[in-house]
């Protein structure tokens, strides 16, 4: 059964463009991972500091492999700083 994942982020003042860049880079890398069917970042039009990341995985185990990657840990750490 496919798994859809939705994440929401809010950038600190002055960090909006950096967050947008990090999300684009992450999406490009994740698209190459086995089990990733779709990933797309988005930015709210009315709240430019609010971002979203939508992804679809072949199944929960495929997403868990992604979640356990060092690259995913680095992404989360970066997003927490922004």
mmCIF file of the N, C-alpha and C atoms, coordinates in Angstrom:
data_MODEL
# 
_entry.id   MODEL 
# 
loop_
_atom_site.group_PDB 
_atom_site.id 
_atom_site.type_symbol 
_atom_site.label_atom_id 
_atom_site.label_alt_id 
_atom_site.label_comp_id 
_atom_site.label_asym_id 
_atom_site.label_entity_id 
_atom_site.label_seq_id 
_atom_site.pdbx_PDB_ins_code 
_atom_site.Cartn_x 
_atom_site.Cartn_y 
_atom_site.Cartn_z 
_atom_site.occupancy 
_atom_site.B_iso_or_equiv 
_atom_site.pdbx_formal_charge 
_atom_site.auth_seq_id 
_atom_site.auth_comp_id 
_atom_site.auth_asym_id 
_atom_site.auth_atom_id 
_atom_site.pdbx_PDB_model_num 
ATOM 1   N N  . UNK A 1 1  ? 0.839  -1.183 0.000  1.00 0.00 ? 1  UNK A N  1 
ATOM 2   C CA . UNK A 1 1  ? 0.000  0.000  0.000  1.00 0.00 ? 1  UNK A CA 1 
ATOM 3   C C  . UNK A 1 1  ? 0.882  1.244  0.000  1.00 0.00 ? 1  UNK A C  1 
ATOM 4   N N  . UNK A 1 2  ? 0.617  2.176  -0.908 1.00 0.00 ? 2  UNK A N  1 
ATOM 5   C CA . UNK A 1 2  ? 1.398  3.400  -0.994 1.00 0.00 ? 2  UNK A CA 1 
ATOM 6   C C  . UNK A 1 2  ? 1.216  4.253  0.266  1.00 0.00 ? 2  UNK A C  1 
ATOM 7   N N  . UNK A 1 3  ? 2.234  5.060  0.555  1.00 0.00 ? 3  UNK A N  1 
ATOM 8   C CA . UNK A 1 3  ? 2.217  5.930  1.721  1.00 0.00 ? 3  UNK A CA 1 
ATOM 9   C C  . UNK A 1 3  ? 2.417  7.369  1.268  1.00 0.00 ? 3  UNK A C  1 
ATOM 10  N N  . UNK A 1 4  ? 1.520  8.259  1.662  1.00 0.00 ? 4  UNK A N  1 
ATOM 11  C CA . UNK A 1 4  ? 1.649  9.690  1.399  1.00 0.00 ? 4  UNK A CA 1 
ATOM 12  C C  . UNK A 1 4  ? 2.144  10.375 2.663  1.00 0.00 ? 4  UNK A C  1 
ATOM 13  N N  . UNK A 1 5  ? 3.101  11.272 2.495  1.00 0.00 ? 5  UNK A N  1 
ATOM 14  C CA . UNK A 1 5  ? 3.661  12.014 3.628  1.00 0.00 ? 5  UNK A CA 1 
ATOM 15  C C  . UNK A 1 5  ? 3.553  13.500 3.327  1.00 0.00 ? 5  UNK A C  1 
ATOM 16  N N  . UNK A 1 6  ? 3.084  14.247 4.296  1.00 0.00 ? 6  UNK A N  1 
ATOM 17  C CA . UNK A 1 6  ? 2.889  15.686 4.184  1.00 0.00 ? 6  UNK A CA 1 
ATOM 18  C C  . UNK A 1 6  ? 3.624  16.335 5.349  1.00 0.00 ? 6  UNK A C  1 
ATOM 19  N N  . UNK A 1 7  ? 4.533  17.261 5.048  1.00 0.00 ? 7  UNK A N  1 
ATOM 20  C CA . UNK A 1 7  ? 5.270  17.962 6.098  1.00 0.00 ? 7  UNK A CA 1 
ATOM 21  C C  . UNK A 1 7  ? 5.074  19.463 5.920  1.00 0.00 ? 7  UNK A C  1 
ATOM 22  N N  . UNK A 1 8  ? 5.006  20.173 7.033  1.00 0.00 ? 8  UNK A N  1 
ATOM 23  C CA . UNK A 1 8  ? 4.815  21.618 7.021  1.00 0.00 ? 8  UNK A CA 1 
ATOM 24  C C  . UNK A 1 8  ? 5.986  22.251 7.767  1.00 0.00 ? 8  UNK A C  1 
ATOM 25  N N  . UNK A 1 9  ? 6.502  23.359 7.224  1.00 0.00 ? 9  UNK A N  1 
ATOM 26  C CA . UNK A 1 9  ? 7.643  24.054 7.808  1.00 0.00 ? 9  UNK A CA 1 
ATOM 27  C C  . UNK A 1 9  ? 7.342  25.549 7.856  1.00 0.00 ? 9  UNK A C  1 
ATOM 28  N N  . UNK A 1 10 ? 7.914  26.220 8.841  1.00 0.00 ? 10 UNK A N  1 
ATOM 29  C CA . UNK A 1 10 ? 7.774  27.668 8.955  1.00 0.00 ? 10 UNK A CA 1 
ATOM 30  C C  . UNK A 1 10 ? 9.173  28.249 9.134  1.00 0.00 ? 10 UNK A C  1 
ATOM 31  N N  . UNK A 1 11 ? 9.592  29.080 8.201  1.00 0.00 ? 11 UNK A N  1 
ATOM 32  C CA . UNK A 1 11 ? 10.929 29.671 8.243  1.00 0.00 ? 11 UNK A CA 1 
ATOM 33  C C  . UNK A 1 11 ? 10.996 30.817 9.243  1.00 0.00 ? 11 UNK A C  1 
ATOM 34  N N  . UNK A 1 12 ? 12.136 30.927 9.890  1.00 0.00 ? 12 UNK A N  1 
ATOM 35  C CA . UNK A 1 12 ? 12.387 32.074 10.765 1.00 0.00 ? 12 UNK A CA 1 
ATOM 36  C C  . UNK A 1 12 ? 12.539 33.317 9.892  1.00 0.00 ? 12 UNK A C  1 
ATOM 37  N N  . UNK A 1 13 ? 12.274 34.492 10.447 1.00 0.00 ? 13 UNK A N  1 
ATOM 38  C CA . UNK A 1 13 ? 12.421 35.726 9.662  1.00 0.00 ? 13 UNK A CA 1 
ATOM 39  C C  . UNK A 1 13 ? 13.819 35.810 9.031  1.00 0.00 ? 13 UNK A C  1 
ATOM 40  N N  . UNK A 1 14 ? 13.836 36.106 7.743  1.00 0.00 ? 14 UNK A N  1 
ATOM 41  C CA . UNK A 1 14 ? 15.096 36.218 7.015  1.00 0.00 ? 14 UNK A CA 1 
ATOM 42  C C  . UNK A 1 14 ? 15.628 34.911 6.458  1.00 0.00 ? 14 UNK A C  1 
ATOM 43  N N  . UNK A 1 15 ? 15.006 33.787 6.804  1.00 0.00 ? 15 UNK A N  1 
ATOM 44  C CA . UNK A 1 15 ? 15.483 32.477 6.359  1.00 0.00 ? 15 UNK A CA 1 
ATOM 45  C C  . UNK A 1 15 ? 14.609 31.874 5.250  1.00 0.00 ? 15 UNK A C  1 
ATOM 46  N N  . UNK A 1 16 ? 13.654 32.632 4.757  1.00 0.00 ? 16 UNK A N  1 
ATOM 47  C CA . UNK A 1 16 ? 12.693 32.096 3.790  1.00 0.00 ? 16 UNK A CA 1 
ATOM 48  C C  . UNK A 1 16 ? 13.355 31.584 2.511  1.00 0.00 ? 16 UNK A C  1 
ATOM 49  N N  . UNK A 1 17 ? 14.250 32.357 1.932  1.00 0.00 ? 17 UNK A N  1 
ATOM 50  C CA . UNK A 1 17 ? 14.871 31.937 0.667  1.00 0.00 ? 17 UNK A CA 1 
ATOM 51  C C  . UNK A 1 17 ? 15.803 30.746 0.872  1.00 0.00 ? 17 UNK A C  1 
ATOM 52  N N  . UNK A 1 18 ? 16.502 30.737 1.979  1.00 0.00 ? 18 UNK A N  1 
ATOM 53  C CA . UNK A 1 18 ? 17.380 29.592 2.270  1.00 0.00 ? 18 UNK A CA 1 
ATOM 54  C C  . UNK A 1 18 ? 16.543 28.324 2.451  1.00 0.00 ? 18 UNK A C  1 
ATOM 55  N N  . UNK A 1 19 ? 15.422 28.436 3.141  1.00 0.00 ? 19 UNK A N  1 
ATOM 56  C CA . UNK A 1 19 ? 14.561 27.274 3.329  1.00 0.00 ? 19 UNK A CA 1 
ATOM 57  C C  . UNK A 1 19 ? 14.029 26.787 1.979  1.00 0.00 ? 19 UNK A C  1 
ATOM 58  N N  . UNK A 1 20 ? 13.635 27.701 1.125  1.00 0.00 ? 20 UNK A N  1 
ATOM 59  C CA . UNK A 1 20 ? 13.152 27.317 -0.206 1.00 0.00 ? 20 UNK A CA 1 
ATOM 60  C C  . UNK A 1 20 ? 14.235 26.558 -0.968 1.00 0.00 ? 20 UNK A C  1 
ATOM 61  N N  . UNK A 1 21 ? 15.473 27.029 -0.883 1.00 0.00 ? 21 UNK A N  1 
ATOM 62  C CA . UNK A 1 21 ? 16.586 26.379 -1.565 1.00 0.00 ? 21 UNK A CA 1 
ATOM 63  C C  . UNK A 1 21 ? 16.831 24.975 -1.010 1.00 0.00 ? 21 UNK A C  1 
ATOM 64  N N  . UNK A 1 22 ? 16.851 24.848 0.305  1.00 0.00 ? 22 UNK A N  1 
ATOM 65  C CA . UNK A 1 22 ? 17.083 23.544 0.936  1.00 0.00 ? 22 UNK A CA 1 
ATOM 66  C C  . UNK A 1 22 ? 15.989 22.552 0.543  1.00 0.00 ? 22 UNK A C  1 
ATOM 67  N N  . UNK A 1 23 ? 14.756 22.992 0.503  1.00 0.00 ? 23 UNK A N  1 
ATOM 68  C CA . UNK A 1 23 ? 13.649 22.113 0.116  1.00 0.00 ? 23 UNK A CA 1 
ATOM 69  C C  . UNK A 1 23 ? 13.793 21.660 -1.339 1.00 0.00 ? 23 UNK A C  1 
ATOM 70  N N  . UNK A 1 24 ? 14.174 22.577 -2.230 1.00 0.00 ? 24 UNK A N  1 
ATOM 71  C CA . UNK A 1 24 ? 14.383 22.193 -3.635 1.00 0.00 ? 24 UNK A CA 1 
ATOM 72  C C  . UNK A 1 24 ? 15.500 21.159 -3.762 1.00 0.00 ? 24 UNK A C  1 
ATOM 73  N N  . UNK A 1 25 ? 16.605 21.391 -3.057 1.00 0.00 ? 25 UNK A N  1 
ATOM 74  C CA . UNK A 1 25 ? 17.734 20.460 -3.108 1.00 0.00 ? 25 UNK A CA 1 
ATOM 75  C C  . UNK A 1 25 ? 17.351 19.092 -2.549 1.00 0.00 ? 25 UNK A C  1 
ATOM 76  N N  . UNK A 1 26 ? 16.623 19.090 -1.454 1.00 0.00 ? 26 UNK A N  1 
ATOM 77  C CA . UNK A 1 26 ? 16.194 17.834 -0.844 1.00 0.00 ? 26 UNK A CA 1 
ATOM 78  C C  . UNK A 1 26 ? 15.281 17.067 -1.799 1.00 0.00 ? 26 UNK A C  1 
ATOM 79  N N  . UNK A 1 27 ? 14.349 17.753 -2.407 1.00 0.00 ? 27 UNK A N  1 
ATOM 80  C CA . UNK A 1 27 ? 13.424 17.086 -3.331 1.00 0.00 ? 27 UNK A CA 1 
ATOM 81  C C  . UNK A 1 27 ? 14.177 16.462 -4.499 1.00 0.00 ? 27 UNK A C  1 
ATOM 82  N N  . UNK A 1 28 ? 15.151 17.190 -5.055 1.00 0.00 ? 28 UNK A N  1 
ATOM 83  C CA . UNK A 1 28 ? 15.948 16.632 -6.174 1.00 0.00 ? 28 UNK A CA 1 
ATOM 84  C C  . UNK A 1 28 ? 16.656 15.350 -5.759 1.00 0.00 ? 28 UNK A C  1 
ATOM 85  N N  . UNK A 1 29 ? 17.229 15.345 -4.568 1.00 0.00 ? 29 UNK A N  1 
ATOM 86  C CA . UNK A 1 29 ? 17.964 14.161 -4.098 1.00 0.00 ? 29 UNK A CA 1 
ATOM 87  C C  . UNK A 1 29 ? 17.017 13.004 -3.796 1.00 0.00 ? 29 UNK A C  1 
ATOM 88  N N  . UNK A 1 30 ? 15.913 13.289 -3.135 1.00 0.00 ? 30 UNK A N  1 
ATOM 89  C CA . UNK A 1 30 ? 14.979 12.239 -2.710 1.00 0.00 ? 30 UNK A CA 1 
ATOM 90  C C  . UNK A 1 30 ? 14.308 11.582 -3.910 1.00 0.00 ? 30 UNK A C  1 
ATOM 91  N N  . UNK A 1 31 ? 14.082 12.332 -4.971 1.00 0.00 ? 31 UNK A N  1 
ATOM 92  C CA . UNK A 1 31 ? 13.464 11.750 -6.176 1.00 0.00 ? 31 UNK A CA 1 
ATOM 93  C C  . UNK A 1 31 ? 14.252 10.556 -6.703 1.00 0.00 ? 31 UNK A C  1 
ATOM 94  N N  . UNK A 1 32 ? 15.530 10.499 -6.413 1.00 0.00 ? 32 UNK A N  1 
ATOM 95  C CA . UNK A 1 32 ? 16.398 9.418  -6.891 1.00 0.00 ? 32 UNK A CA 1 
ATOM 96  C C  . UNK A 1 32 ? 16.390 8.197  -5.972 1.00 0.00 ? 32 UNK A C  1 
ATOM 97  N N  . UNK A 1 33 ? 15.786 8.313  -4.806 1.00 0.00 ? 33 UNK A N  1 
ATOM 98  C CA . UNK A 1 33 ? 15.785 7.212  -3.845 1.00 0.00 ? 33 UNK A CA 1 
ATOM 99  C C  . UNK A 1 33 ? 14.814 6.117  -4.276 1.00 0.00 ? 33 UNK A C  1 
ATOM 100 N N  . UNK A 1 34 ? 15.220 4.859  -4.059 1.00 0.00 ? 34 UNK A N  1 
ATOM 101 C CA . UNK A 1 34 ? 14.289 3.755  -4.338 1.00 0.00 ? 34 UNK A CA 1 
ATOM 102 C C  . UNK A 1 34 ? 13.036 3.904  -3.474 1.00 0.00 ? 34 UNK A C  1 
ATOM 103 N N  . UNK A 1 35 ? 11.905 3.663  -4.072 1.00 0.00 ? 35 UNK A N  1 
ATOM 104 C CA . UNK A 1 35 ? 10.654 3.721  -3.325 1.00 0.00 ? 35 UNK A CA 1 
ATOM 105 C C  . UNK A 1 35 ? 9.963  5.064  -3.354 1.00 0.00 ? 35 UNK A C  1 
ATOM 106 N N  . UNK A 1 36 ? 10.659 6.119  -3.777 1.00 0.00 ? 36 UNK A N  1 
ATOM 107 C CA . UNK A 1 36 ? 10.024 7.432  -3.869 1.00 0.00 ? 36 UNK A CA 1 
ATOM 108 C C  . UNK A 1 36 ? 9.291  7.522  -5.199 1.00 0.00 ? 36 UNK A C  1 
ATOM 109 N N  . UNK A 1 37 ? 7.988  7.669  -5.127 1.00 0.00 ? 37 UNK A N  1 
ATOM 110 C CA . UNK A 1 37 ? 7.173  7.810  -6.329 1.00 0.00 ? 37 UNK A CA 1 
ATOM 111 C C  . UNK A 1 37 ? 6.996  9.273  -6.722 1.00 0.00 ? 37 UNK A C  1 
ATOM 112 N N  . UNK A 1 38 ? 7.029  10.166 -5.727 1.00 0.00 ? 38 UNK A N  1 
ATOM 113 C CA . UNK A 1 38 ? 6.760  11.574 -5.975 1.00 0.00 ? 38 UNK A CA 1 
ATOM 114 C C  . UNK A 1 38 ? 7.213  12.381 -4.771 1.00 0.00 ? 38 UNK A C  1 
ATOM 115 N N  . UNK A 1 39 ? 7.816  13.536 -5.034 1.00 0.00 ? 39 UNK A N  1 
ATOM 116 C CA . UNK A 1 39 ? 8.096  14.490 -3.957 1.00 0.00 ? 39 UNK A CA 1 
ATOM 117 C C  . UNK A 1 39 ? 8.073  15.889 -4.558 1.00 0.00 ? 39 UNK A C  1 
ATOM 118 N N  . UNK A 1 40 ? 7.418  16.804 -3.856 1.00 0.00 ? 40 UNK A N  1 
ATOM 119 C CA . UNK A 1 40 ? 7.299  18.162 -4.367 1.00 0.00 ? 40 UNK A CA 1 
ATOM 120 C C  . UNK A 1 40 ? 7.208  19.155 -3.214 1.00 0.00 ? 40 UNK A C  1 
ATOM 121 N N  . UNK A 1 41 ? 8.131  20.128 -3.173 1.00 0.00 ? 41 UNK A N  1 
ATOM 122 C CA . UNK A 1 41 ? 7.993  21.204 -2.199 1.00 0.00 ? 41 UNK A CA 1 
ATOM 123 C C  . UNK A 1 41 ? 7.025  22.258 -2.720 1.00 0.00 ? 41 UNK A C  1 
ATOM 124 N N  . UNK A 1 42 ? 6.439  23.006 -1.801 1.00 0.00 ? 42 UNK A N  1 
ATOM 125 C CA . UNK A 1 42 ? 5.532  24.093 -2.159 1.00 0.00 ? 42 UNK A CA 1 
ATOM 126 C C  . UNK A 1 42 ? 5.670  25.206 -1.123 1.00 0.00 ? 42 UNK A C  1 
ATOM 127 N N  . UNK A 1 43 ? 5.308  26.405 -1.558 1.00 0.00 ? 43 UNK A N  1 
ATOM 128 C CA . UNK A 1 43 ? 5.371  27.571 -0.676 1.00 0.00 ? 43 UNK A CA 1 
ATOM 129 C C  . UNK A 1 43 ? 4.005  28.236 -0.669 1.00 0.00 ? 43 UNK A C  1 
ATOM 130 N N  . UNK A 1 44 ? 3.563  28.624 0.494  1.00 0.00 ? 44 UNK A N  1 
ATOM 131 C CA . UNK A 1 44 ? 2.273  29.294 0.612  1.00 0.00 ? 44 UNK A CA 1 
ATOM 132 C C  . UNK A 1 44 ? 2.357  30.683 -0.020 1.00 0.00 ? 44 UNK A C  1 
ATOM 133 N N  . UNK A 1 45 ? 1.381  31.028 -0.822 1.00 0.00 ? 45 UNK A N  1 
ATOM 134 C CA . UNK A 1 45 ? 1.369  32.344 -1.475 1.00 0.00 ? 45 UNK A CA 1 
ATOM 135 C C  . UNK A 1 45 ? 1.087  33.473 -0.487 1.00 0.00 ? 45 UNK A C  1 
ATOM 136 N N  . UNK A 1 46 ? 0.186  33.238 0.432  1.00 0.00 ? 46 UNK A N  1 
ATOM 137 C CA . UNK A 1 46 ? -0.203 34.298 1.375  1.00 0.00 ? 46 UNK A CA 1 
ATOM 138 C C  . UNK A 1 46 ? 0.714  34.385 2.587  1.00 0.00 ? 46 UNK A C  1 
ATOM 139 N N  . UNK A 1 47 ? 1.459  33.336 2.851  1.00 0.00 ? 47 UNK A N  1 
ATOM 140 C CA . UNK A 1 47 ? 2.412  33.322 3.966  1.00 0.00 ? 47 UNK A CA 1 
ATOM 141 C C  . UNK A 1 47 ? 3.754  32.828 3.435  1.00 0.00 ? 47 UNK A C  1 
ATOM 142 N N  . UNK A 1 48 ? 4.596  33.709 2.916  1.00 0.00 ? 48 UNK A N  1 
ATOM 143 C CA . UNK A 1 48 ? 5.830  33.277 2.259  1.00 0.00 ? 48 UNK A CA 1 
ATOM 144 C C  . UNK A 1 48 ? 6.840  32.581 3.169  1.00 0.00 ? 48 UNK A C  1 
ATOM 145 N N  . UNK A 1 49 ? 6.609  32.573 4.461  1.00 0.00 ? 49 UNK A N  1 
ATOM 146 C CA . UNK A 1 49 ? 7.490  31.852 5.380  1.00 0.00 ? 49 UNK A CA 1 
ATOM 147 C C  . UNK A 1 49 ? 7.006  30.426 5.634  1.00 0.00 ? 49 UNK A C  1 
ATOM 148 N N  . UNK A 1 50 ? 5.851  30.061 5.072  1.00 0.00 ? 50 UNK A N  1 
ATOM 149 C CA . UNK A 1 50 ? 5.287  28.719 5.282  1.00 0.00 ? 50 UNK A CA 1 
ATOM 150 C C  . UNK A 1 50 ? 5.540  27.867 4.047  1.00 0.00 ? 50 UNK A C  1 
ATOM 151 N N  . UNK A 1 51 ? 6.071  26.667 4.306  1.00 0.00 ? 51 UNK A N  1 
ATOM 152 C CA . UNK A 1 51 ? 6.421  25.737 3.243  1.00 0.00 ? 51 UNK A CA 1 
ATOM 153 C C  . UNK A 1 51 ? 5.808  24.371 3.515  1.00 0.00 ? 51 UNK A C  1 
ATOM 154 N N  . UNK A 1 52 ? 5.681  23.599 2.451  1.00 0.00 ? 52 UNK A N  1 
ATOM 155 C CA . UNK A 1 52 ? 5.118  22.254 2.538  1.00 0.00 ? 52 UNK A CA 1 
ATOM 156 C C  . UNK A 1 52 ? 5.973  21.310 1.701  1.00 0.00 ? 52 UNK A C  1 
ATOM 157 N N  . UNK A 1 53 ? 5.975  20.051 2.087  1.00 0.00 ? 53 UNK A N  1 
ATOM 158 C CA . UNK A 1 53 ? 6.671  19.021 1.323  1.00 0.00 ? 53 UNK A CA 1 
ATOM 159 C C  . UNK A 1 53 ? 5.747  17.819 1.243  1.00 0.00 ? 53 UNK A C  1 
ATOM 160 N N  . UNK A 1 54 ? 5.379  17.462 0.026  1.00 0.00 ? 54 UNK A N  1 
ATOM 161 C CA . UNK A 1 54 ? 4.488  16.333 -0.220 1.00 0.00 ? 54 UNK A CA 1 
ATOM 162 C C  . UNK A 1 54 ? 5.313  15.199 -0.828 1.00 0.00 ? 54 UNK A C  1 
ATOM 163 N N  . UNK A 1 55 ? 5.143  13.997 -0.337 1.00 0.00 ? 55 UNK A N  1 
ATOM 164 C CA . UNK A 1 55 ? 5.836  12.862 -0.961 1.00 0.00 ? 55 UNK A CA 1 
ATOM 165 C C  . UNK A 1 55 ? 4.943  11.624 -0.950 1.00 0.00 ? 55 UNK A C  1 
ATOM 166 N N  . UNK A 1 56 ? 5.197  10.764 -1.913 1.00 0.00 ? 56 UNK A N  1 
ATOM 167 C CA . UNK A 1 56 ? 4.479  9.492  -2.015 1.00 0.00 ? 56 UNK A CA 1 
ATOM 168 C C  . UNK A 1 56 ? 5.533  8.393  -2.167 1.00 0.00 ? 56 UNK A C  1 
ATOM 169 N N  . UNK A 1 57 ? 5.338  7.332  -1.388 1.00 0.00 ? 57 UNK A N  1 
ATOM 170 C CA . UNK A 1 57 ? 6.280  6.222  -1.336 1.00 0.00 ? 57 UNK A CA 1 
ATOM 171 C C  . UNK A 1 57 ? 5.571  4.927  -1.712 1.00 0.00 ? 57 UNK A C  1 
ATOM 172 N N  . UNK A 1 58 ? 6.343  3.969  -2.211 1.00 0.00 ? 58 UNK A N  1 
ATOM 173 C CA . UNK A 1 58 ? 5.739  2.700  -2.613 1.00 0.00 ? 58 UNK A CA 1 
ATOM 174 C C  . UNK A 1 58 ? 5.068  2.015  -1.441 1.00 0.00 ? 58 UNK A C  1 
ATOM 175 N N  . UNK A 1 59 ? 5.658  2.182  -0.250 1.00 0.00 ? 59 UNK A N  1 
ATOM 176 C CA . UNK A 1 59 ? 5.092  1.601  0.964  1.00 0.00 ? 59 UNK A CA 1 
ATOM 177 C C  . UNK A 1 59 ? 5.806  2.181  2.179  1.00 0.00 ? 59 UNK A C  1 
ATOM 178 N N  . UNK A 1 60 ? 5.334  1.829  3.358  1.00 0.00 ? 60 UNK A N  1 
ATOM 179 C CA . UNK A 1 60 ? 5.928  2.361  4.588  1.00 0.00 ? 60 UNK A CA 1 
ATOM 180 C C  . UNK A 1 60 ? 7.383  1.927  4.776  1.00 0.00 ? 60 UNK A C  1 
ATOM 181 N N  . UNK A 1 61 ? 7.745  0.665  4.475  1.00 0.00 ? 61 UNK A N  1 
ATOM 182 C CA . UNK A 1 61 ? 9.164  0.291  4.602  1.00 0.00 ? 61 UNK A CA 1 
ATOM 183 C C  . UNK A 1 61 ? 10.085 1.146  3.715  1.00 0.00 ? 61 UNK A C  1 
ATOM 184 N N  . UNK A 1 62 ? 9.653  1.498  2.521  1.00 0.00 ? 62 UNK A N  1 
ATOM 185 C CA . UNK A 1 62 ? 10.473 2.352  1.651  1.00 0.00 ? 62 UNK A CA 1 
ATOM 186 C C  . UNK A 1 62 ? 10.675 3.721  2.286  1.00 0.00 ? 62 UNK A C  1 
ATOM 187 N N  . UNK A 1 63 ? 9.615  4.264  2.879  1.00 0.00 ? 63 UNK A N  1 
ATOM 188 C CA . UNK A 1 63 ? 9.746  5.547  3.558  1.00 0.00 ? 63 UNK A CA 1 
ATOM 189 C C  . UNK A 1 63 ? 10.668 5.413  4.765  1.00 0.00 ? 63 UNK A C  1 
ATOM 190 N N  . UNK A 1 64 ? 10.593 4.313  5.468  1.00 0.00 ? 64 UNK A N  1 
ATOM 191 C CA . UNK A 1 64 ? 11.442 4.126  6.654  1.00 0.00 ? 64 UNK A CA 1 
ATOM 192 C C  . UNK A 1 64 ? 12.910 4.093  6.272  1.00 0.00 ? 64 UNK A C  1 
ATOM 193 N N  . UNK A 1 65 ? 13.237 3.476  5.140  1.00 0.00 ? 65 UNK A N  1 
ATOM 194 C CA . UNK A 1 65 ? 14.625 3.498  4.657  1.00 0.00 ? 65 UNK A CA 1 
ATOM 195 C C  . UNK A 1 65 ? 15.064 4.944  4.456  1.00 0.00 ? 65 UNK A C  1 
ATOM 196 N N  . UNK A 1 66 ? 14.220 5.736  3.813  1.00 0.00 ? 66 UNK A N  1 
ATOM 197 C CA . UNK A 1 66 ? 14.506 7.162  3.606  1.00 0.00 ? 66 UNK A CA 1 
ATOM 198 C C  . UNK A 1 66 ? 14.681 7.875  4.946  1.00 0.00 ? 66 UNK A C  1 
ATOM 199 N N  . UNK A 1 67 ? 13.782 7.634  5.877  1.00 0.00 ? 67 UNK A N  1 
ATOM 200 C CA . UNK A 1 67 ? 13.820 8.305  7.175  1.00 0.00 ? 67 UNK A CA 1 
ATOM 201 C C  . UNK A 1 67 ? 15.082 7.977  7.959  1.00 0.00 ? 67 UNK A C  1 
ATOM 202 N N  . UNK A 1 68 ? 15.657 6.799  7.726  1.00 0.00 ? 68 UNK A N  1 
ATOM 203 C CA . UNK A 1 68 ? 16.839 6.365  8.463  1.00 0.00 ? 68 UNK A CA 1 
ATOM 204 C C  . UNK A 1 68 ? 18.161 6.821  7.843  1.00 0.00 ? 68 UNK A C  1 
ATOM 205 N N  . UNK A 1 69 ? 18.117 7.480  6.696  1.00 0.00 ? 69 UNK A N  1 
ATOM 206 C CA . UNK A 1 69 ? 19.342 7.914  6.023  1.00 0.00 ? 69 UNK A CA 1 
ATOM 207 C C  . UNK A 1 69 ? 20.001 9.083  6.752  1.00 0.00 ? 69 UNK A C  1 
ATOM 208 N N  . UNK A 1 70 ? 21.331 9.104  6.718  1.00 0.00 ? 70 UNK A N  1 
ATOM 209 C CA . UNK A 1 70 ? 22.067 10.240 7.282  1.00 0.00 ? 70 UNK A CA 1 
ATOM 210 C C  . UNK A 1 70 ? 21.669 11.538 6.590  1.00 0.00 ? 70 UNK A C  1 
ATOM 211 N N  . UNK A 1 71 ? 21.430 11.486 5.290  1.00 0.00 ? 71 UNK A N  1 
ATOM 212 C CA . UNK A 1 71 ? 21.028 12.680 4.542  1.00 0.00 ? 71 UNK A CA 1 
ATOM 213 C C  . UNK A 1 71 ? 19.708 13.237 5.062  1.00 0.00 ? 71 UNK A C  1 
ATOM 214 N N  . UNK A 1 72 ? 18.806 12.368 5.460  1.00 0.00 ? 72 UNK A N  1 
ATOM 215 C CA . UNK A 1 72 ? 17.530 12.818 6.009  1.00 0.00 ? 72 UNK A CA 1 
ATOM 216 C C  . UNK A 1 72 ? 17.748 13.470 7.365  1.00 0.00 ? 72 UNK A C  1 
ATOM 217 N N  . UNK A 1 73 ? 18.624 12.896 8.178  1.00 0.00 ? 73 UNK A N  1 
ATOM 218 C CA . UNK A 1 73 ? 18.950 13.506 9.468  1.00 0.00 ? 73 UNK A CA 1 
ATOM 219 C C  . UNK A 1 73 ? 19.542 14.904 9.277  1.00 0.00 ? 73 UNK A C  1 
ATOM 220 N N  . UNK A 1 74 ? 20.446 15.047 8.288  1.00 0.00 ? 74 UNK A N  1 
ATOM 221 C CA . UNK A 1 74 ? 21.038 16.356 8.018  1.00 0.00 ? 74 UNK A CA 1 
ATOM 222 C C  . UNK A 1 74 ? 19.976 17.355 7.543  1.00 0.00 ? 74 UNK A C  1 
ATOM 223 N N  . UNK A 1 75 ? 19.069 16.897 6.709  1.00 0.00 ? 75 UNK A N  1 
ATOM 224 C CA . UNK A 1 75 ? 17.986 17.763 6.231  1.00 0.00 ? 75 UNK A CA 1 
ATOM 225 C C  . UNK A 1 75 ? 17.151 18.263 7.411  1.00 0.00 ? 75 UNK A C  1 
ATOM 226 N N  . UNK A 1 76 ? 16.762 17.359 8.287  1.00 0.00 ? 76 UNK A N  1 
ATOM 227 C CA . UNK A 1 76 ? 15.949 17.743 9.437  1.00 0.00 ? 76 UNK A CA 1 
ATOM 228 C C  . UNK A 1 76 ? 16.686 18.729 10.317 1.00 0.00 ? 76 UNK A C  1 
ATOM 229 N N  . UNK A 1 77 ? 17.964 18.489 10.558 1.00 0.00 ? 77 UNK A N  1 
ATOM 230 C CA . UNK A 1 77 ? 18.764 19.389 11.378 1.00 0.00 ? 77 UNK A CA 1 
ATOM 231 C C  . UNK A 1 77 ? 18.846 20.784 10.752 1.00 0.00 ? 77 UNK A C  1 
ATOM 232 N N  . UNK A 1 78 ? 19.056 20.833 9.447  1.00 0.00 ? 78 UNK A N  1 
ATOM 233 C CA . UNK A 1 78 ? 19.102 22.115 8.740  1.00 0.00 ? 78 UNK A CA 1 
ATOM 234 C C  . UNK A 1 78 ? 17.775 22.841 8.845  1.00 0.00 ? 78 UNK A C  1 
ATOM 235 N N  . UNK A 1 79 ? 16.679 22.127 8.628  1.00 0.00 ? 79 UNK A N  1 
ATOM 236 C CA . UNK A 1 79 ? 15.362 22.751 8.682  1.00 0.00 ? 79 UNK A CA 1 
ATOM 237 C C  . UNK A 1 79 ? 15.066 23.285 10.083 1.00 0.00 ? 79 UNK A C  1 
ATOM 238 N N  . UNK A 1 80 ? 15.491 22.576 11.105 1.00 0.00 ? 80 UNK A N  1 
ATOM 239 C CA . UNK A 1 80 ? 15.280 23.051 12.476 1.00 0.00 ? 80 UNK A CA 1 
ATOM 240 C C  . UNK A 1 80 ? 16.032 24.363 12.725 1.00 0.00 ? 80 UNK A C  1 
ATOM 241 N N  . UNK A 1 81 ? 17.182 24.527 12.093 1.00 0.00 ? 81 UNK A N  1 
ATOM 242 C CA . UNK A 1 81 ? 17.956 25.764 12.258 1.00 0.00 ? 81 UNK A CA 1 
ATOM 243 C C  . UNK A 1 81 ? 17.341 26.937 11.510 1.00 0.00 ? 81 UNK A C  1 
ATOM 244 N N  . UNK A 1 82 ? 16.608 26.603 10.443 1.00 0.00 ? 82 UNK A N  1 
ATOM 245 C CA . UNK A 1 82 ? 16.022 27.672 9.615  1.00 0.00 ? 82 UNK A CA 1 
ATOM 246 C C  . UNK A 1 82 ? 14.663 28.084 10.144 1.00 0.00 ? 82 UNK A C  1 
# 
